[in-house]
Structure formats: structure tokens, C-alpha cells
Amino acid sequence: MIPSPAEYLLRCDDLCPTMSVERWRRVESLIEEFHLQPILAVIPDNRDPELEASPPDPKFFERMRRLEGSGAIIGLHGYRHLCESRCRSLVGLARTSEFAGVPAETQREWIHEGLRILRGQGLNPKIWVAPRHGFDRRTLDALCAEGITLLSDGFARVPFRRGGLTWIPQQL
């Protein structure tokens, strides 16, 4: 029996209007050249100073809409990308988180507002991508309440269901 060829899912994180334009244009050209359909993890309202690499790109959301129209999946990548909580995440890779340990009501508000912002820009987010892998059970509940049932995180060989969501694991 001949093994089937490997398949890979490309995910681009930390996308926002102030990301490095030079670096993104190189990635974007590869996405277009090879007709890739990645997960594009977009920060709705970036406030992270580390991601202020370029002046705001006025065509950022237009680019995201074009890529989504070509088959890319838009991911909700947190809310403001401010990882100030020091509580433990369900995926314990980072010491800080935007969501883990934050009260449930606040998480619901942030997820609702993040979705509103992205949808207001003509995007259709379908998957959650947590900044720094930081989220907890309250995050999963809030995502389910907002109709997001896919999550890109965790480590496994195949997708699995847990906490009301389908987890699409990643490989390092």
C-alpha cells in the first residue's frame, strides 16, 4: 500500500493593519502563487505595541476579504492581543494570556465585540485562534455561545471534539 502524501494546513497569526508590511507581502505572494487556503488569524482591535511594525495599512481588510474570497479561513485571533493575565491556559505553552483567567462576562464581551468588528469589515470568522495559546473553559463557553465551533490549537495527530468545539491540532 502506498502511503498518501502529507497534507499541511498553513496558519498565519497576528494579522492586523500595523503588522510588518514587508514580511506580510512575502507571505501573501506565496499564498497567491501556490493558491493556498490558509487560516488567517486576524486581531480585531490590535493594541499590542509589539505588533506596531508598520503604519496602519488602509487596505488591510480589503486584502483579508480578497484572500477569504479565494478560500482562506478567517480566524478570530483574540480581541486586542494584550496578554496581561498570568492564569494557566488549557494549552499551557505561555506564561501570559489575553483570555485565561479573565471573568466569563468579560470574555464574552471581548469575543462578541471581536466578531462584530471583523464582520463589520466584511469578514466571516469561523475559527478561534488564541493569542499565545491562552484560553480556558470560560473561553470555550463564550465561543460556543457566539456560534464559533472550531478552534486551532492543541497537540494531537487528528482533529478531536472537546468542550463543545472541534479542535484542529497543530504541529510544531
ChimeraX attribute file (.defattr): number of C-alpha atoms within 10 A of each C-alpha:
attribute: neighborCount
match mode: 1-to-1
recipient: residues
	/A:1	3
	/A:2	4
	/A:3	5
	/A:4	6
	/A:5	6
	/A:6	5
	/A:7	6
	/A:8	9
	/A:9	12
	/A:10	14
	/A:11	17
	/A:12	15
	/A:13	18
	/A:14	21
	/A:15	20
	/A:16	23
	/A:17	23
	/A:18	21
	/A:19	20
	/A:20	17
	/A:21	17
	/A:22	10
	/A:23	9
	/A:24	13
	/A:25	11
	/A:26	10
	/A:27	13
	/A:28	13
	/A:29	11
	/A:30	12
	/A:31	17
	/A:32	12
	/A:33	9
	/A:34	8
	/A:35	13
	/A:36	16
	/A:37	18
	/A:38	20
	/A:39	24
	/A:40	24
	/A:41	25
	/A:42	27
	/A:43	26
	/A:44	26
	/A:45	17
	/A:46	22
	/A:47	15
	/A:48	14
	/A:49	10
	/A:50	11
	/A:51	16
	/A:52	15
	/A:53	13
	/A:54	12
	/A:55	11
	/A:56	14
	/A:57	15
	/A:58	10
	/A:59	10
	/A:60	15
	/A:61	17
	/A:62	14
	/A:63	13
	/A:64	21
	/A:65	17
	/A:66	12
	/A:67	21
	/A:68	20
	/A:69	12
	/A:70	15
	/A:71	13
	/A:72	20
	/A:73	21
	/A:74	25
	/A:75	31
	/A:76	27
	/A:77	28
	/A:78	31
	/A:79	25
	/A:80	16
	/A:81	23
	/A:82	17
	/A:83	18
	/A:84	13
	/A:85	16
	/A:86	16
	/A:87	19
	/A:88	18
	/A:89	22
	/A:90	15
	/A:91	16
	/A:92	15
	/A:93	13
	/A:94	15
	/A:95	15
	/A:96	21
	/A:97	27
	/A:98	24
	/A:99	32
	/A:100	26
	/A:101	20
	/A:102	18
	/A:103	11
	/A:104	17
	/A:105	12
	/A:106	14
	/A:107	25
	/A:108	19
	/A:109	13
	/A:110	18
	/A:111	25
	/A:112	16
	/A:113	15
	/A:114	22
	/A:115	24
	/A:116	16
	/A:117	16
	/A:118	20
	/A:119	13
	/A:120	10
	/A:121	14
	/A:122	14
	/A:123	22
	/A:124	17
	/A:125	22
	/A:126	16
	/A:127	25
	/A:128	26
	/A:129	26
	/A:130	27
	/A:131	24
	/A:132	23
	/A:133	23
	/A:134	28
	/A:135	25
	/A:136	20
	/A:137	14
	/A:138	20
	/A:139	26
	/A:140	22
	/A:141	18
	/A:142	20
	/A:143	22
	/A:144	15
	/A:145	13
	/A:146	13
	/A:147	11
	/A:148	22
	/A:149	19
	/A:150	21
	/A:151	23
	/A:152	20
	/A:153	21
	/A:154	18
	/A:155	14
	/A:156	12
	/A:157	10
	/A:158	9
	/A:159	17
	/A:160	12
	/A:161	12
	/A:162	10
	/A:163	13
	/A:164	13
	/A:165	19
	/A:166	17
	/A:167	22
	/A:168	19
	/A:169	16
	/A:170	17
	/A:171	10
	/A:172	3
